[in-house]
Amino acid sequence: MPLLEIEDLHVDFPTQGSVMHAVDGVSLTLEQGEVLGIVGESGSGKSVTMMALMGLIAYPGRVRAKKLRFLGNDLLGISDKERRRLVGKDMAMIFQEPTTSLNPCFTIGWQLTEALRQHSPLDKRSAHRHAIELLEQVGIPAAAQRMNDYPHQLSGGMNQRVMIAMAISCNPRLLIADEPTTALDVTIQAQILDLLRNLQKERGMALVLITHNMGVVSEMAQRVAVMYAGQVMEQQRVENLFAQPQHPYTEALLAALPEQGEAGHRLATIPGVVPGVFDRPKGCLFAPRCAYATAHSQDVRPELRDWQGGQVRCHYPLGDPSRVQRIEKDQPVRPEVAA
């Protein structure tokens, strides 16, 4: 049985006169010890998908799914008390902004020991000692002294290390890292990623890495899910995805990597933006920005299907030998944003 099973997950937010489909039919699985990268532009639904898993979608948001299971537990049917036993202990999350996730009114030590005492039988003294060990493990110097510091007294990189220490404090089976290197300089980014990689291997945790950085995914993940407008567009083994992407959106993301550009030339870009509430296409959600869009793809929404060892949501996968003929038959059109 997989560690995590998500099938047909939807997260909706009512707006004035409409509904925002932030997550629209996402299906994912994760095995124990596996590293899954989730990539896509801002507004693709990456973070909201994981927040739904953690039970962090507040009213009026609505979460529904055919299956949402972790360690055999039905996350849609469990009580709040049962969820609190899971979240923080067996399932933990590192959020994007450590300075907004840590409480500025309490010391680092208090926040670390509070998390430990909530999910373990440790007494106050033992929890304090273990908290110092955790700070040392994530590379914070003078850990015992830092226990008395407040978040504003630490740098962004140090606060992120504190967040990682809190997340791993109860040895979770699943760790979700949501843009863990946001707003950090390049050197600190590399240190944080190395730390996460080492912790994942040492503890055998499953890791979900949410990121915009395809380079990070290529180094850390075993499997990649590419999301766009609340849907999974492609899932592949990381080596297959980088060698031969099957969805035009994945192809466009890879083409926009700085290392793919030629000296003296502008970087490749994807025209347009992720659709919002009132401009959601009838057919393929990527069709208005796709270089291969046809009248058929604008009218008919593709399903996620098994394809060449992975999954793809496209009428014309890049690896389909008949795709050129089919595109011509289905009346190719120029993307609206490029017209």
N, C-alpha and C positions, 0 to 999 in steps of 0.2 A: 504494500500500500504506500502511495506517495506521501511524503511529509505534508505537502500542501496541495489541495485540489480546488481550483476555481473554475466553475463552468457557467457560462452565460451570465456574467455579472453585469448589472446595470446600476448606475448611481445617477439619480435625477435630482435637479434643483428647480423648483417652480420659480418662474419669473413673472413679471407683469404681462399677462396675456399669453404666456408660452411656458415651455419646459426646456431647461438646459440639460441635454444628455451628456454629462461629463464623462461617464463610462458607458459604453454602448455594446454590450455583449462580449465582454472579455473572458477568455478561457485560458488558464495557465495551470501547469503542474510543476512541482519542485520536489526533487528527491533529497534525502538526507545528505549533507555535505556538498551539494551542488551549488555552483555560482551562476546565477541568472542575471544578465544585464537587461535593463529596460531603457530604451532610448527613444527619442522623439523630441520635437519642438515643444516649447512652452505651450500649455493648453492642450496637450495630447492626452491627458488623463492618467499619467504615470503615477503621480503622487496620490491622487484621489483613489486609485485602485488599491494602493497599499493602506491608505487611511480607512477605507471600507473594511479591509481585512482586520485592521486593529480595532475596529469599532469606534472610530473617531469622527464619523460623519454625523454632525448635529442636525437637529430639526431646523428647517423644513426639508433637509436632504432626505432622500428615500433610497434605501439599498435593497435590491432584490437579486436573486440568483437561483439557478437550478441546483447548484452545489457550491458551498463555501465551507470547506472542511480543513482543519488543521489538527494533526495528531489524532485523527479519527473523530474529533469533536465537530459537531455541526455549529458553526459560528453564528448562524442565523437563528438557531433555536435555544442556545444556552442563555442562562440568566446573567445579569450584570455581575453577580458575585463570582460565578464560574469564569466569566471573561476576565475579571480582574486577576484571578489566579493564573491565567494563561499569559496575559499581556504583562510584560516586564520580567517574567520568569522564563517561560518557554519561547516567547516571541517578543522581540525588542526592536526598537526603531531609533535610528540616529536621524534627527531632523536637519533641514537645510541650514538654519541659522542658530548656532549654539547660543549666541548672546540673547536671543529671544526665547530660547527653550529653557535656559537656566533661570531660576528665580533670583533677581538681584537683591532680595531682602535676606537671603540665607547664605551661609558660607558653603564653600564647595564640600567640605567635610560633612556638614549636616545633610546636604542633599544626597550625597553618596550613601551615607549610613542609613538614611530614611528608606531609600530604595532597597537596601540589603535587608533591613529589619521587616519590611513588608512581605518579603518573599522567601525568607529563610529563618531558621530557629535561632540565629545568632543573638547573643545579648549585646548590650551597648558597647562594652569594651571590645568584644570579639569583632563586632561590625566595624568599629573604628580601626582596628588593626588590619582587617581585610581591605578596608577602603584605601589605606596607605599602600598596601601591596598592589592594588589595582592601579593606582596612580603611577607607581613605579613601573608596572608592566606596560603602561601606555606611553612611557618615556617622559614623564614629568619630573624634573629634577627637584630635589629637596621636598619630596612628597609630603613628609610629616608637617613641614611648615606651611605648605600650600593648603592643607586642610582647613586652615583658619582664614584663608583669603576669600573675598567675594568675587563674583564673576567679572566685575569691572576692573579688578586688579590684575587680570590675566589677559594675554593676547588672544586674538581670534583662534590661532592654532592651538593654544593651550586649552581654551574653552572647548574646542572640538575634541581634544583628547579626553577631557573630563566627560563629555557626552558619551564618548566611546566606552570609557571606564564604567559609566552608569549602565550602558546598554549590555555590556558583557558580564556585569557583576554577578548575575545569577546563572551564568553559563547557559544562555538560551540555545534552543535547537535551531531557531531561525532568527537571523539578524537582517533588518532592512536598513539600508544606508541610502538616504534620500539626498542626493547631491552633497556628499560629505565634504567636498573640497570647495564649496562655494565661498567666494570672497577671500580665499587664501592665496598667498603668492605661490609661484611655481615650485619653489623649494619645499615649502610646507605641504603643498599638495602631494608631492612625491612621497614625503615622509608619512603622511596620513594614509595614503594608499598602500604603502609597504606595510604599515602597521595593521591595516585591515586584512591584507593578504596573509600575513603571518599568523594573526589571531584566528582566522578562518581555518587555516591548515592545522594549527596546534589543537584547536578545540573541536574540529570536525563539524563546525556549524554550516548550515545552509545559509547562503548570502544572496539577497536581492539587492543589486546595485542600480539605483536610478541615476541617470546621468545624461548630459548633453554631449559628453566627450566620447566620441567613438574610439579614440586612442586608448582611453582607460578601459573600455569594454574589451578591446582586442587583447589587452595584457592580463585582465583579471577574470573575465567570464568564460564559462564553458559553452553557454547557450545564450542566445540573444532574442528578445522580443522587441520588435519595432512597432511603436504605437503612433497613431495619428487620429486626431479628432475623437478620442475615446474608444478607438478600435485597434486591435492587433492587426497590423498589415502583413507582417512576416515573422516567422519563428524559424531559426536555423541554428545549427552548431556554429560557433563563432568563426571557425576556419572556413566553413562553407559560405557563410554570409559575406565575408570580406573577399573571398576568391571569386564568388559568382552570385551576387545578389539577384533575387528573383522578382522583387517588387520595384516599380519605378521610383517610389519614394525612398526606398533604401539606397537605390542607385544614386539618387540626387543627394542624399545625405553624405554618402561616401565621396562623391565628386566635390562637395563643398569643403572637404578637409584641406587645411592649408598645405599639407605636404603633397596634395594632388595638383596644386597650382603650378604654373610655369612662371619662371622669373620674368618680371616685366608685364605680366598679364593680371587682370583682375581675377579675384577668386570667384568660383562658380557659386551661384545663388539659386534659391528656389523662389520663383515669383509668387506674389500673393501672400496670404496669411492663412492660419488654421481657421476653419469656419466657426462662427459663433452661433448664437441662438437663432437669429433670423436669416442667416444666409447658408443654412445647411443644405447641401445639394440633395436632390432626389435620388440620384444613382450613386456611383462611387464617390466617396467623400473627397478623394484626392483628384477627381477628374478636372475641376477647374484649374488646377495647377500642373496637370500632367502633360508631358510632351507627347504622349501616345493616346490621348483621349479620343474617343469616338462618340458618335451619337448614341450607340448602344450603352457605353459606360456611363454616359450622362443620365440615362433613363433607368438603368437596371443596377441595383446594388449587388456587388459580388459577395459571396460567402467565403469564410475562411475554410480552406480545404487542404488536405494533405498533398504535398508536392515535393518531389525529389529529396526525400528524407527529412523534410520540414513541413512547414505550412505557409500558405500564401493566400492573400485576399486580393485577387486581381483577375480580370477577364483575360488578360494577355500577359502571363508571366514571362519574364525575360528569357527563361530557358526553354520556352515552348517553340519548337521548330516551325510551327505553322502560324506563329503570331503575326508576322508581316502580312501574310495573305488575309488573315482574319481581320486585322485592323483595316486593311483596304476595303474589305467587304462590308464592314460595319460603319463606313463613312468617317474617316478621321476628321477631327476638328482641331482648331488651334485653341489652346487654353484661353479662357476669357480674359485672364489678367495680362496676357501677352498680346491681345488683339489691338 
